[in-house]
Amino acid sequence: MRRRAPALLPALASVLALSAAPAGAGVLRDRLYDAGDGVLVVAHRACHQPAPSHGFEQSVPENSLAALERCIALGVDLVEIDVRRTRDGVLVVMHDAKVDRTTEGKGRVSNLTLAEVQALRLKDAHGGTEAPPTLEAFLRAARGRILVNVDLKGPVAGEAAEIVRRTDAADWVLFKAKARLGAPPIADLPLYRDLAFMPMVAGKAAKRAFGLAQITARQASGDRQIPAVEMVALKRQGFVAVRDAARAARIRVWTNTLATKGWRGVLDQSGDRKALRDPDRAWGRLIDQGVSIVQTDYPAALLDYLDHRGLRGHVPTSIAVADVGSPAPATLGASSRSR
């Protein structure tokens, strides 16, 4: 039986809301690809830590929809999430291989069905009411409001890319993978034909710093532009080599201050805990040396620090889209290669 026209109106309105993202939302991806537009903040496992200076006194579960909403409220640029596959082949947002630490349940994600995972509740100071979200649900909630960096825990890139396209979230998701010496540009692979991709350069990828620079330059030389390169456990010479190669390619440098992993052995003040005590010696020194994307477990504190130093860049004043399914580098211009 044909539905009556009035019943179609709410669905039509939702479709229009999806297709008509606010003009300001495009600033998010534009900033990612503009190496000179301030420092970007990445919330590791979303914004799960308290942020008293912004009115959030309690923690919320990591990798949760509540932590996503807090990131959006804070004005974080990117939210990092971890993705695993359930026994019945559904991608869910979960960092650990087991659910033991973050939920009241037990067992490996790969041994549980989606129904079993979503019957669990994420541990919360208030008793826990939220189930671990699926990747699709997370992307539908985030779409057009914040950039999402997907950390894939297993060979599920193809499945994740399919979900990104199905949810019309291609403009808001950043994939990443480790690059090897001599490997062709990963961003040119058919899998990433319409998706943002960032190579990761690890200290073990080459014996000498020159090799790390070669990896960076090679990954940035493809037909499709990459926005950044992530440093993984680099020592001083490796950091300088990758940074200089990134500058030459006009892309951003991403590092992590979770546990001094981004620039190991160079700055003993580069971890989050030390950054909370002395941000100038941790976050500040990294930024002054050329880092323009910082991943942290304390995004609110980093945002406050960047605001204090005037390093935020062109920040959108309003990002909101209704869900329909559920020394810093000099200013650098954007590449003319396709994104």
N, C-alpha and C positions, 0 to 999 in steps of 0.2 A: 504494500500500500504506500502511495506517495505521501510524504510528510507535508503537513500544512506549512505554508510559507513562514508564519511567525516563529515556528520552532527552529528555523534555520538562522534566524537573525543573531542569536548569541554566538553560534559557531562562526558565522561570517565575521562578526566583530572581532572574535579571537584571531582569526586568520589575518585580518587587516592589522591588528595590533602586532602580530608576529612579523609581517612584511614591512611595517613602517617603523623600524627602529629609529629612535631619536637621533638627530644629526650629531649630537655630542658624543653618542656611543662610539662613533667611528674614530674618535680621538684616541681611544684605548689602543687599538691596533696601530694607528699612525705613530703614536709615541713609541711603541715597541720597535718599529722599523726606523726611527729617527734617533741615531746615536747621540745626538746633541741635545735632545729634549729632556734634560733633567735625569734624576736617578729614580729607577723603578723599584718598588718594594714587592717582594714575593713572600706570601705567608705560607710557611712550611706546614703541610697537613691542615691548611686553613687556619682561621684565627681562633685557636682553642684556648689561648692563655688569657688571663684577666687583663683588662686595660682600664685601670682606675681613672686615668687622666681623661678618658673618653666616656666615663660613666658605666663601664662594664666591670663590676666588682668580682664576679665569679668566672671560673673557667667553664668551658663547654666541651663536649667530646670532639676530639680531632677527627678530621675527614667527615664531618657531619654537615647537614643542611643548616643547623644552627650556627656552626662555625663559618659557613659560607655567608650567611646573612650578616654576621658580625664583620666580616671582611668588607662587605659592600658598605655597611654603615660607617666603617672607619675610613673608607676611601683607598683601600689597598689596590694596587695595580694588577697583580696576578695572584691567584690562589693555586697552590700546588696540591694535587691529590694523588693517591696511590690506587692502582686498579689491579684486581685479581679476578680470576675466573672461578665460578662455582662448579660443582660436580656436573650440573646439568647445563653448563655452557653459558651462563649469564655473567656479565662483567659487573662487579660490585666495587665500591670504594672502601678499601681496607689496606692498611700499611703492612701489617704483619702477615706471615703465612698462616698463623693461627689466630683465632678470635679470642683467645684466653685473656690477653692483656686489656683489650678495649671493650669487651662485652662481658656479660655475666655467664656466657657459654664457654664451651670448650671444643677444640678440634680444629683441623686444618680447613681453610676456606675451600680448598680443592676437593675435600671429602664431604662437603655439605651442599645440599641443594639450595636454590634461591629461597624456597619457602622456609627452610631451616635457618638460613642466615637472617631473613627478615623477621623471623619469630624472636630473634634476640633483641636485646636493648643495649645501646651504647652506654657505657658507664658514665655517670653524671653525678655531680655533687647534689643534685636535686632528686636523685632516685632513678633517673634514666627513663625516658619516654620515647626516644627516637631509635628507629631501627637503622642498621647500616644501609645507606642509600645505594641504589644501582647507579652505574655511570650515566645511564640515560636520564634518570630522575635528577641527578646533580646538574647535568648540562642544561636540562630544561629550566631549572631554577636559576642557573647562572647566566644563561644566554643573553647577550646584549648588555649585561650589567657589570661584568668583570671578565678579565682574561683568565683562562684556565690552563695551567701547565700539567699535563698528564704524565705521571711516572708509572710506566707499565711494568708490573711485576710478573714477567713471563712473556712468552711469544704471542702476544695478543694485539699487536699493532693493527693488523688488518681488521679485526673485529671492532676495535676501538674507533678506527677511522670510519667504518660503516655507521656506527652509532652517531658519530659527530655529524656525518652528512644527513642521516635520517632526522636528526633533531634540528637541522638547519643551524648548526653552531660552528661551522667551519671558520667563520671570521673571528672566533673568540677562543680558539683552542690552539695551544702550542705543544707539539710533539718534540721528543728529543731522543737521542741514542748516541752511544759512544762511537767515535770515528777512529779508524785505524790508519796507520801510515800507508800511503799509496792508494787508499780507497777513493773511488770517484765520489763526487758530491752526492750525499745521501738525499738532499732535498730534491734532486732531480728524478728520484725513483717515482714510478707511476703511483705508488701508494700515497705520496704526499703532493700529488699534482695540484690540489687546491687547498692545501693545509699549510699552516706555518710550521716550520721545522727548525730546530736548533741542534747543532752537533755538540757533543761533549768531548773535551780533550783531557784525557787523564795522564798523570805523570808517567805511568807505565807504558804509554802508547809509543814512546820513542826513547832511545837511550840518551839522546842529547837534546838540548833545548832547541837546536836548529830543526830537528825533526818535528817537534811540537809546533813550531812556526809553520813548517811545510804542511802539516795536517790542517791547520787553521786556514791557510791561504788556499789550499786545494778545495776545502769544503765551501769556501766563500766564492769560488770561481765558477760555479755552475750557472745554468740558465735561470734558475729560480733563486731569488734573493733570500738569504737567511738573515734574521734580525740580530742574532747574537751567537756567541760561543760560550759554553759553560766550562769553567775551569774545575778540574777535579784533582785535589791533592797535588798541586804543583808547588815545587820549591822555587826559590828566587829566580834563578835563570830561566826556568820554564815559564814562570809568570810573566816576566819581561818579554820573552820571545812571543808568547801567545798574545799578550796585550798589544805589542807593536804590530803584529800581523793583523790583529783585529782592527786597529786604527787605520792601517793601510787599506783594509777592505771596507772601511766605514760601517762597521757593525759594533754592536754593544759587547761588553764583557760582563759576564754573569759569574758571581762567586757566592759561596755559601758561608755563613758565619755560625752554623749550627754547633759545630764543635771543632773549630779551627781547620775544617776540611778543605776550604776553598784555596788557601794559600799556606800550606803546611810548611813549617820550619822557617818561615820568614818573619811573621809577626806573632809574637807570643801573646799579643793582646787582641787577636782577631776573632775570638769566639764570642758567642752571644752573652755568656755570663760576664765576661770582662767588658763587653760593650755596654752592658747595663750600668757598670760602675764608671767607665771612662769611655764614652762613645767616640771622642776625638781620636783616641789611640787605637780603636778597633775599626768601627765603621768609617770614621773620618779618614784614617790613613789609607784604607783600601780605596775609598772614593777619590782621594787626592792622587792616588797612583793610577787611576784610570778605570776603576770598576764603575759601571753605571746600572747594574742590576744586582740587588742583594737579596738573597733568600735567608729568612730568619724565623725563629720561633717566637719572636717578640716584635711583630710588625708595627704595633701601635707606638712602641718606644722609638723605633727607627723612623716612623713618620714624624713624630715630634722632633726628632733630631734634624731631619731634613728640612722641616719647616723652619726651625731655628736658624739654619744656615742658608735658607733660601735656595734649596737644591731640588725642589719638587718638579720644576719644569711646568709644562702646559697641562694642568690638571682639569678634567671636565668638572663642571659645577653640578651637573645632574645626570646620573645614569640610571634609568629604570625602564624595564620592558616587561610587560605582563607575560606570564607563562601561559602557554596555550595547551600544554600537554600535561601537565602536572605542575798630585796636581791633576782635576777632572779633564778629560779630553776637550779639545776645542770643538765648537759646533761643527757637525758633519752633515752633509746633505744626504738625502735618501738615494739609494741606487736606482738606476733606470731599469734594472732587470725585473722580470715579473715576480710577483709574490706568489 
